[in-house]
Amino acid sequence: MTPREILTLCREKDIKAVDLRFVDLPGLWHHTTIPVSCLDEEVFEDGLGFDGSSLRGWQPIDESDMLLIPQAETAFVDPFTELPTLCLICNIQDPVTREDYTKDPRNVAGKAVNYLKSSGVADAAFFGPEPEFFIFDDVRYDQNAHESYYHVDSIEGEWNRGRLESPNLGHKMRHKEGYFPVPPMDQLMNLRNEMMQIMINVGIPVECQHHEVGSAGQAEIDVHFNELLRMSDQLMMYKYIVKNVAHSHGKTVTFMPKPLFADNGSGMHTHFSFWKEEKPLFAGSQYAGLSDLGLHAIGGILRHAPALLAFTNPTTNSYKRLVPGYEAPVNLAYSVRNRSAACRIPMYSPSPKAKRVEFRCPDPSCNPYLAFSAILMAAMDGVQNKISPGEPLDKDIYDLPVEEAQSVKKTPSSLDQALDALAADHEFLLRGEVFTPDIIEGWIAYKMQNEVDAVRLRPHPYEFCMYYDI
């Protein structure tokens, strides 16, 4: 859509307010709202000012002025506001130079797409994430000098089998047995259907929705793949919709990778492929129907995976999910059907158009603009340098002899390890100025100070269980 078409749409839909949205460095949406009378074609060019020093990881206070530049093609009508409201996703610019802001995650994604096109390798990168999340009925948590705790609850939780609910009707899911049950065991079908339908209403094509393995309300809604930048926008819309539908029903959603002990965590298996002139480039006659280019893309992902995880698995909680010995994709290898491998080649369809690589490590706590861009850049490095992915891992990793199992490289076991890997290996991200040194350095510094150190310095509740009687 063009700015003029947006103004026409506002009149047709009797829009009263325009909500301008943008994403911060860690990956949360922020917004400001103007009356529709303040929206004209000049706003799309000149933008609107805001304080960039009040956003995490952005500007110092002496350089705080920034501009929001609405992007007309991102428009959608907000399905939750009482006042008819049009939403526009914005890019960020410096008001003095009018240059796109290097720390704007959406700018990074745009540059990644441009780099791909300018390389001549491909003209499109398609991404299809599968975000998982938990729907809880109650959540309480706190941390201060003398106490630390969290408490989550779900009507479906196995721990509520004996709770007085007047009446308790049973149908509580055992841990790790929540995959695809029908109602009444699945008590959230109607809620997920509402989420699915609202996504469709705002222009996000949905492929399916279902209950996931986790016992207490774990869910997944799969959307149709799209090009990198648009898919990043849609994932932000996805989170907004899921959280607000749950909120409207007195429930709460979290995209934390590991909110429950001893049950499945929430991942975001991410499918991707390169195309050129509307032809799929990953399809070929090599292993699992891949092309040489597709295998080299896997080679790039596996080589740079430790650094990639600083963006695709960017929280301390992410590494409570990526734990060896369970079903988590901690093995830096590739396979057709081995789901413990970091890269899998789905075999559901023989069509060349369906040929893609599934990177299984990412989780939904990530900033999609940065995560997808980093995946693209790693795959591009593999293609440009013809990096071999090695031999596939078509065995049960848990049945391998000890020496053979130990030879398979593993993902980092903590956020600080991933950040150290990023500090040592990020040249591939700097090509084409897609990522810039200030965003790499700022990301590492922010994560180390505000997340790694923040957790490291605090006593853990389980430490009292282990050590109080010393």
MOZI-V813575 format. One record per pair of residues at least 24 apart in sequence whose ideal C-beta (glycine too) atoms are under 6 Angstrom apart, sorted by the first residue. I is the first residue (numbers start at 1). J is the second residue. D is the distance in Angstrom with one decimal. If there is no record, write none. Layout:
[[I,J,D] [I,J,D]]
This chain:
[[1,72,4.9] [1,73,5.7] [1,75,5.9] [2,72,5.8] [3,41,4.5] [3,44,4.2] [3,72,5.1] [6,72,5.1] [6,75,5.6] [10,36,5.3] [10,86,6.0] [14,84,5.7] [15,84,5.1] [15,86,4.7] [16,83,4.9] [16,84,5.1] [17,83,5.3] [17,85,4.5] [18,86,5.1] [19,85,5.3] [19,87,4.7] [20,68,5.3] [20,70,5.9] [20,88,5.7] [20,90,5.3] [21,87,5.9] [21,89,5.3] [22,90,4.5] [23,105,5.3] [24,55,4.8] [24,56,5.5] [25,56,5.8] [25,57,3.7] [26,56,5.8] [27,367,3.0] [29,236,5.6] [44,70,5.5] [57,442,5.4] [57,446,4.4] [58,103,5.8] [65,95,5.2] [66,92,5.7] [67,93,4.4] [67,95,4.9] [69,93,5.5] [74,233,5.7] [76,202,4.5] [79,198,5.1] [80,244,4.9] [89,233,5.6] [102,436,4.5] [102,438,5.8] [102,439,5.9] [103,439,5.2] [105,367,5.3] [105,369,3.7] [105,370,5.2] [106,369,5.4] [108,369,5.9] [108,373,5.1] [109,228,5.9] [109,229,4.9] [109,232,5.3] [109,369,4.1] [109,373,5.1] [110,229,5.9] [111,434,4.5] [112,373,3.8] [112,376,5.0] [112,434,4.9] [113,228,5.5] [113,229,5.8] [115,432,3.6] [115,434,5.2] [121,383,5.7] [122,274,3.8] [122,275,6.0] [122,276,4.7] [122,281,5.7] [123,276,5.2] [124,227,5.6] [124,275,4.4] [125,228,4.9] [125,274,5.7] [125,376,5.2] [126,225,4.7] [126,227,5.9] [126,273,5.3] [127,228,5.5] [127,231,4.5] [127,272,5.0] [127,372,5.2] [128,225,3.3] [128,271,4.0] [129,268,5.1] [129,270,4.8] [130,222,5.4] [130,269,4.6] [131,268,4.7] [131,364,4.1] [132,212,5.3] [132,220,4.9] [132,266,3.8] [132,267,5.8] [133,219,5.8] [133,253,5.4] [133,255,5.0] [133,266,5.7] [134,217,5.4] [134,218,5.3] [134,254,5.3] [134,259,5.6] [135,188,5.7] [135,217,3.9] [135,219,5.7] [135,246,5.7] [135,251,5.5] [135,253,5.5] [136,252,5.2] [137,251,5.8] [139,252,5.5] [148,461,5.4] [154,216,3.5] [154,217,4.5] [155,187,5.8] [156,187,5.6] [156,216,5.4] [156,217,5.4] [157,216,4.0] [158,215,5.1] [173,215,4.0] [175,215,4.9] [175,263,4.7] [176,213,5.7] [176,264,6.0] [178,211,5.4] [178,213,5.2] [178,214,5.4] [178,215,5.1] [178,218,5.7] [179,213,4.6] [180,210,5.8] [186,211,4.8] [188,217,5.9] [192,219,5.7] [194,245,5.3] [195,241,6.0] [195,242,5.3] [195,245,4.8] [196,221,5.8] [198,241,5.2] [199,241,5.7] [204,234,5.1] [213,264,4.3] [214,263,5.0] [214,264,4.4] [215,263,5.7] [228,372,5.1] [232,368,4.2] [232,369,4.5] [232,372,5.8] [235,368,4.4] [255,364,4.1] [255,365,5.8] [256,317,5.5] [257,317,5.4] [257,318,4.8] [257,321,4.3] [257,363,4.1] [257,365,5.7] [258,317,5.4] [258,320,3.6] [258,321,4.6] [265,321,3.3] [267,363,5.2] [268,362,4.7] [268,363,5.2] [268,364,4.4] [269,358,5.5] [269,360,4.9] [270,359,4.9] [270,362,5.0] [271,356,4.8] [271,358,4.9] [273,356,4.1] [280,352,5.2] [280,353,5.3] [280,355,5.7] [282,355,4.7] [283,352,3.5] [283,355,3.9] [288,336,4.8] [288,345,4.1] [289,355,5.8] [293,383,5.6] [295,389,5.6] [296,382,4.5] [296,383,4.8] [296,386,5.3] [296,387,5.7] [297,379,3.9] [297,382,5.1] [297,383,5.6] [298,334,5.0] [298,343,5.1] [298,357,5.8] [298,389,4.2] [299,382,4.2] [299,387,3.4] [299,388,5.3] [299,389,4.1] [300,378,4.6] [300,379,4.9] [300,381,4.4] [300,382,2.2] [300,387,5.3] [301,343,5.9] [301,359,5.9] [301,378,5.2] [301,379,5.8] [302,332,5.1] [302,389,5.6] [303,387,5.6] [304,378,4.1] [305,332,5.3] [306,412,5.3] [306,421,3.5] [307,421,4.5] [307,422,4.4] [307,425,4.3] [308,374,5.4] [308,378,5.6] [309,412,5.7] [309,418,4.3] [310,418,4.3] [310,419,5.2] [310,422,3.9] [311,370,4.9] [311,371,4.9] [311,374,4.4] [312,361,5.9] [312,362,3.8] [312,366,5.3] [312,371,4.6] [313,363,5.4] [314,366,5.5] [315,365,4.7] [316,415,4.9] [316,451,5.6] [316,455,4.8] [318,363,5.3] [319,413,5.9] [319,414,5.0] [322,411,5.3] [329,360,3.7] [329,361,5.4] [330,410,5.2] [330,411,4.8] [331,397,5.7] [331,408,5.0] [332,409,4.2] [333,393,3.7] [333,408,5.7] [334,389,5.4] [334,392,5.5] [335,392,5.2] [335,393,4.8] [335,394,5.4] [338,393,5.6] [340,397,5.1] [341,393,5.1] [377,428,5.6] [377,429,5.1] [377,434,6.0] [381,428,4.2] [415,452,5.5] [416,452,4.7] [419,444,5.1] [419,447,5.7]]
